[in-house]
């Protein structure tokens, strides 16, 4: 029994440093169990992150045994290959149908173990970020948190288990400014997904048929969307834009099971036409004014609308209904399987600050089906992402003028704008006054935050730090940067996220005189496990090329990421091998170079023999151990 999988080019293991329980577990889907993995080339070398998606080789669908592996190879894999050119769609790196004697205990599957007898593995690229659901609920509104336990593991605490004080803070944050910022972010996500789906459906003639927050990833840096899980996807043609659901009739009086689904897709997001016909005298949940099982781009657009309806209502859904927090599927099953709530979704139960045009778009996406809803001339429905995107862009561009007039803040804002246009000099005075006030507010926030800080508050630290640098008086910018940097350094090594923050602040400051020294500080304090990621950030800085820290970061990046300039990196290593302050970075560079492939390159280009190079590497390692 082994804990590794051998693929075509790589060997894979579960990343047991990842996850709430440090077991690599990411999620469980309808037909797969997903883990964070690490891959290493078969002949050795560096480890890289990946996703290991274990799928059963055979599944029971409508009482029939289906060869899931064969379907994946003949249909899904081909779809992924067609979409490979789009960076916003997850990439498949390998498909391993024989897991050998790999065995993984897993209490989330029948039988309690994942092995080669019952499962195959799809290897996908790892997206560092959140699902759209996690971003909205956890990252933006902080309606769930992770609490470290004494045993080194973590626990997830949901809003309903927060203290009264924590709940008050959450509700205080749900204010006019934050709602409008959130709306702006969601509108950008909606437009981005439209562009992705234009490529998928209108260029490649593919229906996704399982659009939902869980299948949309948000990258940690850049907040870009990546669409995942094409397990339900179907090909269409220009001549025939419809596909039929393969599901047979179901009894809606029985509970839904994996082998007997109510719908093609996911309950709560799938369009009404994706639901199976009712069997055995059970009642179909919707009024039948359409051809059941006939799926089209309109079906995906319904799911698009349902997805972002949930995003816009997420605060109320979580805080006002514990069932939604505990079990989203059960919440939708109990409350939404009827015409009145499932279709024509609006924003009446959420904030009044949301844009009226945005509400109209959601409603049109999820409109109740009529006999002619698929007719391209029927303007009550969206039939293309091009039209949907156009309306979203219009909503985005007009949002500042549509917010309810009775809001005094908006009235005051418009009133001030008119005066400022007439009195430019007054504007300048007010600008500087507000800048000073903003700086004082940011300083106060910093003191409060840092007095009782923990790592889960990094998003706040990042926001306040950027505000401090942006509003600081010109003569205090360097002092403020040092204050922020010293705080990140004080508890030991900094993470890649803290390094990215410091780099972004240095880019704003643009002080080349102090830049080399500050780059060295970042590399000196860098988490030794994250040198690769931190080096990626460091080399974004212009003007610090002469610093030792920059040279080491560039060398680490070239060897570990770019696979280039191996000999130049070796020369950098020799240049700084005795640098005590940057010893950790030197050791990291030595480790990245210390493999047969790189040593062969160095030998060929320098004339040194392998024994000499090995001795130099050992000398560096010994110095590191002594220090």
SULRA-V423097 format. One record per residue. N is the residue number from 0. PHI is phi as a letter, one per 30 degrees, with the letter a starting at -180 (999 if undefined). PSI is psi in whole degrees, 0 to 359 (* if undefined). OMEGA is omega in whole degrees, -180 to 180 (999 if undefined). Layout:
# SULRA-V423097
((N,PHI,PSI,OMEGA) (N,PHI,PSI,OMEGA))
This chain:
# SULRA-V423097
((0,999,124,-177) (1,c,162,177) (2,c,13,178) (3,b,154,179) (4,c,135,179) (5,c,121,179) (6,c,199,-178) (7,d,320,-179) (8,b,339,-172) (9,b,159,165) (10,c,143,-173) (11,b,143,173) (12,b,161,174) (13,d,136,178) (14,d,96,-175) (15,d,9,172) (16,c,357,-172) (17,c,147,172) (18,j,165,-179) (19,e,317,-177) (20,c,16,179) (21,h,40,179) (22,b,6,178) (23,i,354,-175) (24,d,134,178) (25,c,304,-175) (26,a,167,173) (27,b,132,-179) (28,c,191,-179) (29,d,319,-176) (30,b,14,-177) (31,b,155,172) (32,c,129,-169) (33,c,131,179) (34,b,153,169) (35,d,133,-179) (36,b,170,173) (37,b,136,-179) (38,b,143,178) (39,b,138,178) (40,e,149,-175) (41,e,330,180) (42,c,15,177) (43,j,178,179) (44,k,205,-174) (45,d,156,174) (46,c,140,177) (47,b,151,179) (48,d,152,175) (49,a,177,175) (50,c,131,177) (51,c,113,-177) (52,c,108,-178) (53,c,124,-179) (54,b,143,177) (55,d,140,179) (56,d,328,180) (57,b,139,178) (58,b,157,178) (59,c,118,179) (60,b,121,-179) (61,h,36,178) (62,i,2,-179) (63,c,142,177) (64,d,126,-177) (65,c,135,178) (66,d,96,-174) (67,d,325,180) (68,d,316,-180) (69,d,317,179) (70,d,319,-179) (71,d,314,-177) (72,d,322,-175) (73,d,336,-175) (74,b,294,-172) (75,d,316,-178) (76,d,321,179) (77,d,323,178) (78,d,315,179) (79,d,320,180) (80,d,323,177) (81,d,327,-174) (82,c,4,-171) (83,d,331,-176) (84,d,344,-178) (85,c,119,-177) (86,d,346,-178) (87,c,13,176) (88,b,131,-175) (89,e,144,-178) (90,c,139,171) (91,c,126,-177) (92,c,335,-178) (93,a,154,172) (94,b,120,-175) (95,c,106,-178) (96,d,343,178) (97,c,106,-179) (98,d,3,-179) (99,i,224,179) (100,c,24,174) (101,d,139,179) (102,b,131,-177) (103,b,112,175) (104,d,133,-177) (105,a,114,-178) (106,d,5,-178) (107,c,0,180) (108,b,156,176) (109,d,134,-178) (110,j,342,174) (111,i,11,-179) (112,a,143,173) (113,c,122,180) (114,b,178,-176) (115,d,342,-180) (116,d,321,-172) (117,c,345,-171) (118,b,153,164) (119,c,169,-173) (120,b,130,173) (121,c,123,-180) (122,c,122,180) (123,c,161,174) (124,d,149,179) (125,d,126,177) (126,c,113,180) (127,d,106,-178) (128,l,216,-177) (129,b,158,164) (130,d,161,179) (131,e,322,177) (132,d,313,-179) (133,d,321,-180) (134,d,312,-177) (135,d,313,-174) (136,d,314,-171) (137,c,312,-173) (138,d,318,-176) (139,d,304,-174) (140,c,353,176) (141,h,43,-178) (142,d,4,174) (143,a,146,-179) (144,b,160,178) (145,c,127,-177) (146,c,123,178) (147,d,141,177) (148,c,165,-178) (149,d,334,-177) (150,d,8,179) (151,j,349,177) (152,c,186,-178) (153,b,161,177) (154,b,144,177) (155,c,126,179) (156,c,122,-179) (157,d,165,-177) (158,e,317,-174) (159,d,348,176) (160,c,7,176) (161,d,159,173) (162,d,166,179) (163,e,320,180) (164,d,317,179) (165,d,320,178) (166,d,320,178) (167,d,318,179) (168,d,319,179) (169,d,313,-178) (170,d,329,176) (171,d,326,-180) (172,d,343,-179) (173,d,72,-174) (174,b,177,-175) (175,e,308,-176) (176,d,312,-177) (177,d,327,178) (178,d,317,180) (179,d,324,175) (180,d,318,179) (181,d,316,178) (182,e,318,179) (183,d,318,179) (184,d,316,-180) (185,d,320,177) (186,d,320,177) (187,d,319,177) (188,d,317,-178) (189,d,317,179) (190,d,319,178) (191,d,316,-179) (192,d,325,175) (193,e,315,-179) (194,d,321,177) (195,d,314,-177) (196,d,333,172) (197,e,316,179) (198,d,313,-176) (199,d,310,-171) (200,c,315,-172) (201,d,341,174) (202,c,318,-174) (203,c,357,177) (204,h,50,180) (205,b,133,172) (206,c,135,180) (207,d,310,174) (208,i,17,171) (209,a,44,177) (210,d,127,178) (211,a,163,-177) (212,e,326,-178) (213,d,336,-177) (214,c,14,177) (215,b,121,180) (216,c,147,175) (217,c,119,-177) (218,d,146,-177) (219,d,320,179) (220,c,123,179) (221,j,343,-180) (222,h,45,177) (223,c,151,179) (224,c,144,172) (225,b,124,-179) (226,d,132,-177) (227,b,174,172) (228,h,86,177) (229,c,30,-177) (230,d,338,179) (231,c,358,-171) (232,d,147,179) (233,b,147,176) (234,d,142,171) (235,b,181,178) (236,b,167,176) (237,d,326,-178) (238,d,327,-179) (239,b,105,-175) (240,c,15,-179) (241,c,151,170) (242,b,153,-179) (243,c,139,175) (244,d,135,-180) (245,d,359,-175) (246,d,144,176) (247,d,179,-177) (248,d,150,179) (249,b,156,176) (250,c,110,-177) (251,d,356,174) (252,d,342,179) (253,c,155,175) (254,d,146,178) (255,d,138,177) (256,b,167,-178) (257,d,321,-179) (258,c,359,177) (259,b,79,-176) (260,d,148,174) (261,d,327,-168) (262,b,162,172) (263,c,105,-172) (264,k,219,-178) (265,b,133,-180) (266,e,133,-178) (267,j,336,-178) (268,b,329,-180) (269,d,143,179) (270,d,156,-179) (271,e,323,-178) (272,d,348,179) (273,d,352,-179) (274,d,144,-178) (275,d,156,175) (276,d,152,-179) (277,d,140,180) (278,b,162,172) (279,h,48,175) (280,i,14,174) (281,d,165,-175) (282,c,129,175) (283,d,135,-171) (284,d,344,-175) (285,b,158,174) (286,d,127,-174) (287,d,93,174) (288,c,24,-173) (289,a,169,178) (290,d,113,-177) (291,d,138,179) (292,i,358,-180) (293,c,104,-171) (294,c,148,-174) (295,a,186,177) (296,e,329,177) (297,d,330,178) (298,d,316,177) (299,d,323,180) (300,d,325,174) (301,e,313,-180) (302,d,323,175) (303,e,310,-180) (304,d,318,180) (305,d,323,179) (306,d,310,-176) (307,d,340,168) (308,d,315,179) (309,d,318,180) (310,e,317,-177) (311,d,337,179) (312,c,5,-168) (313,e,323,-178) (314,d,311,180) (315,d,322,-180) (316,e,318,-178) (317,d,311,-172) (318,d,337,-175) (319,c,359,-178) (320,b,106,-178) (321,d,329,-180) (322,d,321,178) (323,d,319,179) (324,d,323,-175) (325,d,320,-173) (326,a,94,-177) (327,d,318,-179) (328,e,314,-179) (329,d,325,177) (330,e,312,180) (331,d,321,-179) (332,d,318,-177) (333,d,326,-169) (334,c,347,-168) (335,c,355,-177) (336,d,65,174) (337,a,159,-176) (338,e,317,-169) (339,d,323,-178) (340,c,330,-174) (341,d,322,-176) (342,c,168,179) (343,h,46,-177) (344,d,140,-180) (345,b,188,-178) (346,c,28,-175) (347,d,338,-177) (348,c,2,-179) (349,c,198,-173) (350,d,141,177) (351,d,350,-178) (352,d,344,-178) (353,d,149,-175) (354,d,133,179) (355,d,323,180) (356,d,326,178) (357,d,318,177) (358,d,319,180) (359,d,324,179) (360,d,314,178) (361,e,317,-178) (362,d,319,-180) (363,d,324,177) (364,d,321,-173) (365,c,23,-175) (366,d,144,178) (367,e,139,-176) (368,d,138,173) (369,c,168,-177) (370,e,330,-176) (371,c,29,-174) (372,d,338,-180) (373,d,354,179) (374,d,128,-176) (375,d,340,179) (376,d,352,-178) (377,d,103,-174) (378,d,1,175) (379,d,348,-177) (380,b,155,171) (381,d,136,178) (382,c,359,179) (383,a,154,178) (384,d,338,177) (385,d,312,179) (386,d,320,179) (387,d,316,180) (388,d,320,179) (389,e,316,179) (390,d,323,179) (391,d,319,178) (392,d,323,177) (393,d,318,178) (394,d,317,179) (395,d,314,-175) (396,d,335,-177) (397,c,359,-174) (398,e,317,-177) (399,d,336,-176) (400,c,356,-175) (401,c,343,-178) (402,e,144,-172) (403,e,131,-175) (404,d,332,-175) (405,d,353,179) (406,d,117,-174) (407,d,329,-179) (408,d,319,180) (409,d,317,179) (410,e,314,-179) (411,d,321,-179) (412,d,313,180) (413,d,320,-180) (414,d,316,180) (415,d,321,-179) (416,e,318,-180) (417,d,318,-180) (418,d,321,-177) (419,d,325,177) (420,d,326,-179) (421,d,330,-175) (422,b,79,-174) (423,d,322,-180) (424,d,321,177) (425,d,322,178) (426,e,316,-179) (427,d,318,179) (428,d,312,-179) (429,d,322,179) (430,e,312,-178) (431,d,325,176) (432,d,313,-179) (433,d,327,178) (434,d,318,178) (435,d,316,179) (436,d,317,-179) (437,d,321,178) (438,d,316,179) (439,d,320,178) (440,d,316,180) (441,d,319,178) (442,d,318,179) (443,d,317,177) (444,d,319,-180) (445,d,315,-179) (446,d,318,180) (447,d,315,-177) (448,d,314,-175) (449,d,344,179) (450,d,337,-179) (451,b,57,-170) (452,c,144,167) (453,b,165,-170) (454,d,334,-179) (455,d,348,-179) (456,c,16,-176) (457,e,322,-179) (458,e,324,178) (459,d,318,179) (460,e,315,-180) (461,d,314,-178) (462,d,314,-178) (463,d,321,180) (464,d,315,179) (465,d,324,178) (466,d,320,179) (467,d,313,-179) (468,d,320,-178) (469,d,323,-174) (470,c,354,-176) (471,d,142,173) (472,e,148,-175) (473,e,322,-177) (474,d,352,-177) (475,c,1,-175) (476,e,313,-179) (477,d,321,177) (478,d,317,-179) (479,d,319,177) (480,e,313,-180) (481,e,323,179) (482,d,316,180) (483,d,314,-178) (484,d,315,-180) (485,e,323,179) (486,d,318,-180) (487,d,331,-178) (488,d,339,-164) (489,d,334,-177) (490,c,21,179) (491,j,208,-174) (492,d,143,179) (493,c,149,179) (494,d,173,177) (495,d,331,180) (496,d,319,177) (497,d,321,177) (498,d,318,179) (499,d,322,177) (500,d,311,-179) (501,d,321,177) (502,d,316,-180) (503,d,325,177) (504,d,319,179) (505,d,325,177) (506,d,325,178) (507,d,322,-177) (508,d,314,177) (509,h,50,177) (510,c,96,-175) (511,d,338,-179) (512,d,320,-178) (513,c,353,-173) (514,d,312,-180) (515,e,316,180) (516,d,320,-177) (517,d,327,174) (518,d,315,178) (519,e,318,179) (520,e,317,180) (521,d,315,-179) (522,d,326,178) (523,d,323,-176) (524,c,8,-176) (525,d,143,173) (526,d,122,-175) (527,d,337,180) (528,d,351,-173) (529,b,25,-178) (530,d,324,-179) (531,d,308,-178) (532,d,321,-179) (533,d,324,177) (534,d,323,177) (535,e,321,179) (536,d,315,-176) (537,e,318,-174) (538,d,357,174) (539,d,343,-176) (540,d,130,177) (541,c,134,178) (542,j,353,-179) (543,c,17,-173) (544,d,338,-177) (545,d,353,-178) (546,d,149,179) (547,d,319,-180) (548,d,319,180) (549,d,314,-179) (550,d,318,179) (551,d,319,178) (552,d,316,-180) (553,d,320,179) (554,d,316,178) (555,d,315,179) (556,d,312,-177) (557,d,319,-178) (558,d,313,-170) (559,d,327,-177) (560,c,308,-175) (561,d,340,-178) (562,h,36,-177) (563,b,170,175) (564,h,48,-177) (565,d,315,-178) (566,d,322,177) (567,d,321,177) (568,d,322,177) (569,d,319,178) (570,d,322,176) (571,d,319,178) (572,d,315,180) (573,d,326,-179) (574,d,322,-173) (575,c,15,-174) (576,d,337,-180) (577,c,8,-180) (578,d,112,-175) (579,d,316,-177) (580,d,321,-177) (581,c,28,-176) (582,e,318,-178) (583,d,319,179) (584,d,322,178) (585,d,314,178) (586,d,317,179) (587,d,315,180) (588,d,320,177) (589,e,315,-179) (590,d,323,-180) (591,d,331,180) (592,d,339,-169) (593,d,72,170) (594,b,163,-173) (595,e,318,-177) (596,d,312,-179) (597,d,321,180) (598,d,322,177) (599,d,319,179) (600,d,315,-179) (601,d,317,179) (602,e,313,-177) (603,d,320,-172) (604,c,343,-179) (605,c,340,-177) (606,i,355,176) (607,d,153,176) (608,c,165,-174) (609,d,323,-178) (610,d,318,179) (611,d,317,-178) (612,d,317,179) (613,d,319,180) (614,d,319,178) (615,d,318,178) (616,d,317,180) (617,d,322,179) (618,d,317,179) (619,d,318,180) (620,d,320,180) (621,d,320,178) (622,d,321,179) (623,d,320,-180) (624,d,322,-180) (625,d,321,-177) (626,d,*,999))
